[in-house]
Amino acid sequence: MNMRKLLLSGLICSNIWLTAANAQNRELGSAGELIEGIAAVVDEGLVLQSELTMRTQFVIDGYTRQQAQLPIEQRAQLPPLSAVREQVLDQLIVKEIQLQRAERLGIVIGDDILNQALSQVAEGFGISLQELPAALAAEGIDYNTYRQDSRDDIILNQLEQRDVYSRIRVAPRELEQCLVRLDATETDEFDYNVSHILIAVSGDATREDLDEARERAEDIRNRVESGTDFAQLAITNSDGPTALEGGTLGWRKGSQLPTIFAGVVPRMKEGDVSEIIQSGSGFHVIRLNSMRGAERVMVDQVRARHILLSPNEVLDDDATRQKLLGVYEQIRAGEDFATLALNTSEDTVSAADGGDLGWSTPDVYVDEFSQKLESLEIGELSEPFRTRFGWHILEVTDRRSFDTTDELKEQRCQQEIRAAKIEEERQLWLQQLRDQSYVDTRL
């Protein structure tokens, strides 16, 4: 079972716009009752006008606040409302397509996992999960709506893990080249703040389609060079997933830049705009906003082993805990941890190694597991505790402060190569989903 941490940061930011809807875009039905206006038909589902209106207003409000923080001479005009609505509708359509696919695949998020995710959101605001509904209500956000949207976010994350991450492969040659690069240069240790505009083309685009897309990209680049605000152009024109955030990719290590950017961005100066870059998904315009140097740090690592039991149709949550408590008492009585892990643990990967999880930093695990790791002394055995994966017994076997080694470099290269491929794979995947779906817009 994968124990790696499911990152759920930014739920408040990504969902705050999905508040309790008012009926500003509804129509009267034949019987006199109010019915929702339809913005788009997407396969077997709908995008409602109320959703489109709320999301559009959220984007406009966010852009207005962003501009208000700039000096007057640097402020740009609001993009045309029609262009923002078109971008927003496209994102809602793509989300509906993804959710329908997730449903067909049987991806379901139970209340336990959802409550743990929302607890993390609440902790970020210094409150408990029980206090979260009132805190959201104070901001005008309906808790039930927010809860459902948070569930959707987790579903989409799991869908992406299945459809995108699972098909990314690291070739031995790629790994070898990465290790050589790490030894030869420290360029990848710099952090880059990059913004990006994508003019997408479909997989069956004709030469005429490609020429037209390139002309659009060239025109956008010229407008940036002439002083037009990059964020406004991204919101209005970009087909990339960060278009509504002004095209920003945020801070990234050089090694974590998308593959198509990696050979360009390190050679740019702050404020530079790239030449047009062509990839399988379309034509790209890149702006390097700023960059900063990196610092080398020692890494505190922990080695631990665990036994996992998960509730199922036969054993409910309490029965699972009681069963694991029996295993815990067996270990305390002197029975071998590794043997019991091999015979009982449902984390089949670590069970084969006697429950050993290897060396890692605690933050790669889910919060409950990470906190337990931090609290244990070497050789100390935990009582059974709960995470979203089930019930665990955990023992810390060693700790160390570790500098960069060949082992860590290889792990890092694996992560970096995958991270560099994710953006391109994600865009190709979304384009493929869109091309295979029936979409009828009603704007």
C-alpha positions as CSV (number, residue, x, y, z in Angstrom):
1,M,0.0,0.0,0.0
2,N,1.3,3.4,-0.9
3,M,2.1,5.4,2.3
4,R,3.2,8.5,0.5
5,K,1.6,11.7,1.5
6,L,-1.5,12.9,-0.4
7,L,-0.9,16.6,-0.7
8,L,-4.1,18.6,-0.2
9,S,-2.8,22.1,0.4
10,G,-4.8,24.9,-1.2
11,L,-8.3,23.5,-0.8
12,I,-9.5,26.8,0.6
13,C,-8.1,28.7,-2.4
14,S,-9.3,26.2,-5.0
15,N,-12.8,25.9,-3.6
16,I,-13.8,29.1,-1.9
17,W,-15.7,30.3,-5.0
18,L,-18.1,27.3,-4.8
19,T,-20.3,28.9,-2.2
20,A,-24.0,28.7,-1.6
21,A,-25.6,29.6,-4.9
22,N,-28.2,32.3,-5.5
23,A,-30.6,31.9,-8.3
24,Q,-29.3,34.7,-10.5
25,N,-29.1,32.4,-13.7
26,R,-32.2,30.3,-13.4
27,E,-35.3,30.3,-15.6
28,L,-39.0,29.6,-15.1
29,G,-40.1,26.1,-16.2
30,S,-43.4,25.3,-17.8
31,A,-45.1,24.7,-14.5
32,G,-43.8,28.0,-13.1
33,E,-41.0,26.6,-10.9
34,L,-37.4,27.9,-11.2
35,I,-35.0,25.7,-13.1
36,E,-31.3,26.1,-13.5
37,G,-29.9,27.5,-16.7
38,I,-27.5,25.2,-18.6
39,A,-24.1,26.5,-19.6
40,A,-22.9,23.3,-21.2
41,V,-23.9,19.6,-21.8
42,V,-20.9,17.4,-21.1
43,D,-21.5,13.7,-22.0
44,E,-24.0,12.6,-19.4
45,G,-23.7,15.6,-17.2
46,L,-24.2,19.4,-17.1
47,V,-22.4,22.6,-16.2
48,L,-24.9,25.1,-14.8
49,Q,-25.1,28.8,-15.4
50,S,-24.9,29.4,-11.6
51,E,-21.6,27.6,-11.4
52,L,-20.2,29.6,-14.3
53,T,-21.4,32.9,-12.8
54,M,-19.9,32.2,-9.4
55,R,-16.5,31.0,-10.7
56,T,-16.3,33.9,-13.2
57,Q,-17.0,36.4,-10.4
58,F,-14.3,34.8,-8.2
59,V,-11.7,35.1,-10.9
60,I,-12.6,38.7,-11.6
61,D,-12.5,39.5,-7.8
62,G,-9.1,37.8,-7.5
63,Y,-7.6,39.6,-10.5
64,T,-9.0,42.9,-9.1
65,R,-7.4,42.3,-5.7
66,Q,-4.1,41.3,-7.4
67,Q,-4.0,44.5,-9.4
68,A,-4.9,46.7,-6.4
69,Q,-1.7,45.5,-4.7
70,L,0.4,46.9,-7.6
71,P,1.6,50.5,-8.1
72,I,-0.9,52.4,-10.1
73,E,1.4,52.7,-13.1
74,Q,1.8,48.9,-13.2
75,R,-1.9,48.0,-13.1
76,A,-3.5,46.4,-16.1
77,Q,-7.1,46.6,-17.3
78,L,-9.5,43.7,-16.4
79,P,-9.6,41.1,-19.2
80,P,-12.8,41.1,-21.2
81,L,-15.6,39.4,-19.3
82,S,-16.5,37.2,-22.3
83,A,-12.9,35.9,-22.4
84,V,-12.9,35.1,-18.7
85,R,-16.3,33.4,-18.9
86,E,-15.0,31.3,-21.8
87,Q,-11.9,30.2,-19.8
88,V,-13.9,29.4,-16.7
89,L,-16.5,27.4,-18.7
90,D,-13.6,25.4,-20.2
91,Q,-12.3,24.5,-16.8
92,L,-15.7,23.5,-15.5
93,I,-16.2,21.3,-18.6
94,V,-12.9,19.6,-18.0
95,K,-13.7,19.0,-14.4
96,E,-17.0,17.5,-15.2
97,I,-15.4,15.1,-17.8
98,Q,-12.8,14.1,-15.1
99,L,-15.5,13.4,-12.5
100,Q,-17.5,11.3,-14.8
101,R,-14.4,9.2,-15.7
102,A,-13.6,8.8,-12.0
103,E,-17.2,7.6,-11.4
104,R,-16.9,5.0,-14.2
105,L,-13.6,3.8,-12.7
106,G,-15.2,3.4,-9.2
107,I,-13.1,6.0,-7.5
108,V,-14.9,6.8,-4.3
109,I,-13.7,8.9,-1.3
110,G,-15.2,7.9,2.0
111,D,-16.0,10.2,4.9
112,D,-12.9,9.0,6.9
113,I,-10.5,10.2,4.3
114,L,-12.5,13.4,3.7
115,N,-12.6,14.3,7.4
116,Q,-8.8,13.8,7.7
117,A,-8.3,16.1,4.7
118,L,-10.6,18.8,6.2
119,S,-9.0,18.4,9.6
120,Q,-5.7,19.4,7.9
121,V,-7.4,22.5,6.4
122,A,-8.8,23.4,9.8
123,E,-5.5,23.0,11.5
124,G,-3.9,25.4,9.0
125,F,-6.3,28.0,10.3
126,G,-5.7,27.1,13.9
127,I,-9.1,25.6,14.5
128,S,-10.7,22.2,14.9
129,L,-12.8,20.3,12.3
130,Q,-15.8,21.0,14.4
131,E,-15.2,24.7,14.2
132,L,-14.6,24.7,10.4
133,P,-18.3,25.1,9.4
134,A,-18.7,28.2,11.4
135,A,-15.4,29.6,10.2
136,L,-16.5,29.0,6.6
137,A,-19.9,30.5,7.2
138,A,-18.3,33.7,8.5
139,E,-16.7,34.0,5.0
140,G,-20.0,33.3,3.3
141,I,-19.1,29.8,2.3
142,D,-21.6,26.9,2.6
143,Y,-19.9,24.0,4.5
144,N,-21.8,21.2,2.7
145,T,-20.9,22.7,-0.7
146,Y,-17.3,23.1,0.4
147,R,-17.2,19.6,1.7
148,Q,-18.5,18.1,-1.6
149,D,-16.0,20.2,-3.6
150,S,-13.2,19.0,-1.3
151,R,-14.2,15.4,-1.9
152,D,-14.2,16.2,-5.7
153,D,-10.6,17.5,-5.4
154,I,-9.4,14.3,-3.7
155,I,-11.2,12.2,-6.4
156,L,-9.5,14.2,-9.2
157,N,-6.2,13.8,-7.4
158,Q,-6.6,10.0,-7.3
159,L,-7.8,9.9,-10.9
160,E,-4.7,11.9,-12.0
161,Q,-2.5,9.5,-10.0
162,R,-4.1,6.6,-11.9
163,D,-4.2,8.1,-15.4
164,V,-1.1,10.3,-15.5
165,Y,1.4,9.4,-12.8
166,S,1.1,5.7,-13.5
167,R,2.2,6.0,-17.1
168,I,5.3,8.1,-16.5
169,R,8.4,6.0,-16.8
170,V,12.0,6.7,-15.9
171,A,14.4,5.2,-18.4
172,P,17.8,4.0,-17.2
173,R,19.4,6.5,-19.7
174,E,17.4,9.4,-18.2
175,L,18.5,8.4,-14.7
176,E,22.1,8.2,-15.8
177,Q,22.0,11.6,-17.4
178,C,20.4,13.2,-14.4
179,L,23.1,11.8,-12.0
180,V,25.8,13.1,-14.3
181,R,24.2,16.5,-14.4
182,L,23.9,16.7,-10.6
183,D,27.6,15.9,-10.3
184,A,28.6,18.4,-13.0
185,T,26.6,21.5,-12.2
186,E,24.6,23.1,-9.4
187,T,22.3,24.9,-11.8
188,D,19.4,22.7,-10.8
189,E,19.7,24.0,-7.3
190,F,18.4,27.4,-8.3
191,D,14.8,28.3,-7.8
192,Y,12.8,29.8,-10.7
193,N,9.5,31.7,-10.6
194,V,8.1,31.1,-14.1
195,S,4.8,32.1,-15.9
196,H,3.6,30.2,-18.9
197,I,1.1,30.6,-21.8
198,L,0.0,27.6,-23.9
199,I,-1.7,27.7,-27.2
200,A,-2.9,24.1,-27.4
201,V,-3.3,22.0,-30.5
202,S,-5.2,18.7,-30.8
203,G,-3.5,15.4,-31.7
204,D,-5.0,15.4,-35.2
205,A,-4.2,19.1,-36.0
206,T,-3.6,19.9,-39.6
207,R,-0.6,21.9,-40.9
208,E,-3.0,24.9,-41.2
209,D,-4.1,24.4,-37.6
210,L,-0.4,24.4,-36.4
211,D,0.4,27.5,-38.4
212,E,-2.5,29.3,-37.0
213,A,-1.6,28.3,-33.4
214,R,2.0,29.4,-33.9
215,E,0.8,32.8,-35.2
216,R,-1.3,33.3,-32.1
217,A,1.6,32.4,-29.9
218,E,3.9,34.8,-31.8
219,D,1.3,37.6,-31.5
220,I,1.0,37.0,-27.7
221,R,4.8,37.0,-27.3
222,N,5.0,40.3,-29.3
223,R,2.3,41.8,-27.1
224,V,4.2,40.8,-23.9
225,E,7.4,42.3,-25.3
226,S,5.4,45.5,-26.0
227,G,4.4,45.8,-22.4
228,T,1.0,44.0,-22.2
229,D,0.5,42.4,-18.8
230,F,1.5,38.7,-19.0
231,A,-1.1,37.6,-16.5
232,Q,-3.9,39.3,-18.4
233,L,-2.8,37.6,-21.6
234,A,-2.6,34.2,-19.9
235,I,-6.2,34.6,-18.5
236,T,-7.5,35.6,-21.9
237,N,-5.6,33.3,-24.2
238,S,-3.8,30.4,-22.4
239,D,-5.0,26.8,-22.7
240,G,-2.7,25.8,-19.8
241,P,-4.1,24.5,-16.4
242,T,-2.8,27.7,-14.6
243,A,-4.3,30.2,-17.1
244,L,-6.7,31.6,-14.5
245,E,-3.8,32.2,-12.1
246,G,-2.1,34.4,-14.7
247,G,-0.1,31.5,-16.0
248,T,2.1,31.3,-13.0
249,L,3.8,28.0,-12.2
250,G,5.1,29.4,-8.9
251,W,8.6,28.7,-7.5
252,R,10.3,25.5,-8.8
253,K,13.8,24.0,-8.7
254,G,15.5,24.0,-12.0
255,S,15.3,20.2,-12.0
256,Q,11.5,20.4,-11.4
257,L,10.7,22.6,-14.4
258,P,8.7,20.9,-17.2
259,T,11.0,19.1,-19.5
260,I,10.3,21.5,-22.4
261,F,11.3,24.4,-20.2
262,A,14.5,22.9,-18.7
263,G,16.8,23.8,-21.6
264,V,15.5,27.4,-21.9
265,V,14.7,28.9,-18.4
266,P,18.2,28.5,-16.9
267,R,19.7,30.6,-19.7
268,M,17.1,33.4,-19.3
269,K,17.5,36.5,-17.2
270,E,14.8,37.9,-14.8
271,G,12.0,39.5,-16.9
272,D,13.0,37.7,-20.1
273,V,10.4,36.2,-22.4
274,S,11.3,33.0,-24.3
275,E,11.1,32.4,-28.0
276,I,8.1,30.2,-29.1
277,I,8.6,26.6,-27.9
278,Q,6.7,23.8,-29.6
279,S,5.7,20.6,-27.9
280,G,3.3,17.8,-28.4
281,S,0.5,19.8,-26.7
282,G,1.0,23.0,-28.6
283,F,3.1,26.3,-28.5
284,H,4.5,27.8,-25.3
285,V,5.5,31.3,-24.3
286,I,7.5,31.5,-21.0
287,R,8.4,34.4,-18.8
288,L,11.1,34.2,-16.1
289,N,9.7,36.4,-13.3
290,S,12.6,35.9,-10.9
291,M,15.1,33.5,-9.5
292,R,17.0,32.8,-6.3
293,G,20.0,30.7,-5.2
294,A,19.7,27.5,-3.1
295,E,21.2,26.5,0.2
296,R,22.6,23.0,1.0
297,V,21.2,21.5,4.1
298,M,21.6,18.3,6.1
299,V,18.6,15.9,6.0
300,D,17.3,14.3,9.2
301,Q,16.1,10.8,8.3
302,V,14.4,8.1,10.2
303,R,14.2,4.4,9.6
304,A,11.1,2.5,10.9
305,R,9.0,-0.6,10.5
306,H,5.3,-1.0,10.8
307,I,2.4,-3.4,10.6
308,L,-0.8,-2.3,9.0
309,L,-4.3,-3.7,9.3
310,S,-7.3,-2.1,7.4
311,P,-11.0,-2.4,8.2
312,N,-13.0,-4.5,5.6
313,E,-16.3,-6.2,5.1
314,V,-15.5,-8.8,7.8
315,L,-13.7,-6.6,10.4
316,D,-15.0,-3.2,11.3
317,D,-12.8,-0.4,12.6
318,D,-13.0,-1.4,16.2
319,A,-12.5,-5.1,15.5
320,T,-9.4,-4.2,13.4
321,R,-8.0,-2.2,16.2
322,Q,-8.5,-5.1,18.6
323,K,-6.9,-7.6,16.3
324,L,-3.8,-5.3,15.9
325,L,-3.8,-4.8,19.7
326,G,-3.3,-8.6,20.0
327,V,-0.3,-8.4,17.6
328,Y,1.1,-5.5,19.7
329,E,0.9,-7.6,22.9
330,Q,2.6,-10.5,21.0
331,I,5.6,-8.2,20.2
332,R,5.8,-6.9,23.7
333,A,5.8,-10.5,24.9
334,G,8.9,-11.1,22.8
335,E,7.7,-12.4,19.5
336,D,9.6,-11.3,16.4
337,F,8.3,-8.1,14.8
338,A,9.6,-9.0,11.3
339,T,7.9,-12.4,11.3
340,L,4.6,-10.9,12.5
341,A,4.8,-8.2,9.9
342,L,5.4,-10.7,7.1
343,N,2.4,-12.8,8.2
344,T,-0.1,-10.1,9.2
345,S,0.6,-6.7,7.7
346,E,-1.5,-5.6,4.8
347,D,1.2,-3.2,3.5
348,T,2.4,-5.9,1.2
349,V,5.5,-4.0,0.0
350,S,7.0,-3.4,3.5
351,A,5.7,-6.7,4.9
352,A,8.1,-8.6,2.6
353,D,10.9,-6.8,4.3
354,G,9.6,-7.5,7.8
355,G,7.7,-4.2,7.9
356,D,10.8,-2.1,7.1
357,L,10.1,1.2,5.5
358,G,13.7,2.2,4.8
359,W,15.3,5.5,5.3
360,S,13.2,8.6,4.7
361,T,12.2,12.0,6.0
362,P,9.1,11.9,8.2
363,D,7.3,14.4,6.0
364,V,6.8,11.9,3.2
365,Y,4.1,10.2,5.2
366,V,0.6,11.3,6.1
367,D,0.5,13.6,9.0
368,E,-0.7,11.1,11.7
369,F,2.1,8.7,10.7
370,S,4.7,11.5,10.5
371,Q,3.7,12.8,14.0
372,K,4.0,9.4,15.5
373,L,7.4,8.9,13.9
374,E,8.6,12.2,15.5
375,S,7.3,11.2,18.9
376,L,9.0,7.8,19.2
377,E,12.5,7.1,20.5
378,I,14.8,4.5,18.8
379,G,13.6,1.0,19.7
380,E,10.3,2.3,21.0
381,L,7.1,0.5,19.9
382,S,3.9,2.5,19.5
383,E,0.4,1.3,20.5
384,P,-2.0,0.9,17.6
385,F,-2.9,4.2,16.0
386,R,-5.2,5.2,13.1
387,T,-4.5,6.9,9.7
388,R,-6.6,7.0,6.5
389,F,-5.0,3.7,5.5
390,G,-6.0,1.8,8.6
391,W,-4.5,0.8,12.0
392,H,-0.7,0.7,12.5
393,I,1.9,-0.5,14.9
394,L,5.1,1.5,14.4
395,E,8.7,1.1,15.7
396,V,11.6,3.5,15.0
397,T,14.7,1.5,14.4
398,D,17.3,4.3,13.8
399,R,17.8,8.0,13.1
400,R,20.5,9.9,11.2
401,S,21.5,13.3,9.9
402,F,22.4,12.6,6.3
403,D,24.1,14.6,3.6
404,T,23.7,14.0,-0.2
405,T,24.8,10.5,-1.2
406,D,24.5,8.4,-4.3
407,E,21.4,6.8,-2.9
408,L,19.7,10.1,-2.2
409,K,20.8,11.5,-5.6
410,E,19.1,8.5,-7.4
411,Q,15.9,9.0,-5.4
412,R,16.0,12.7,-6.2
413,C,16.6,12.1,-9.9
414,Q,13.6,9.6,-10.0
415,Q,11.4,12.3,-8.5
416,E,12.7,15.1,-10.6
417,I,12.3,13.2,-13.9
418,R,8.8,12.3,-13.0
419,A,8.0,15.8,-11.9
420,A,9.4,17.2,-15.2
421,K,7.2,14.9,-17.2
422,I,4.0,15.4,-15.2
423,E,2.9,18.8,-16.7
424,E,3.2,17.7,-20.3
425,E,1.6,14.3,-19.6
426,R,-1.2,16.0,-17.7
427,Q,-1.9,18.4,-20.6
428,L,-1.9,15.6,-23.2
429,W,-4.2,13.6,-20.9
430,L,-6.7,16.5,-20.5
431,Q,-6.7,17.2,-24.2
432,Q,-7.3,13.5,-24.9
433,L,-10.2,13.4,-22.4
434,R,-11.7,16.6,-24.0
435,D,-11.4,15.2,-27.5
436,Q,-13.1,12.0,-26.6
437,S,-16.1,13.7,-24.9
438,Y,-19.3,15.2,-26.2
439,V,-19.5,18.8,-25.3
440,D,-22.3,21.2,-26.2
441,T,-21.8,24.8,-24.9
442,R,-24.9,27.0,-24.4
443,L,-23.3,30.4,-24.0
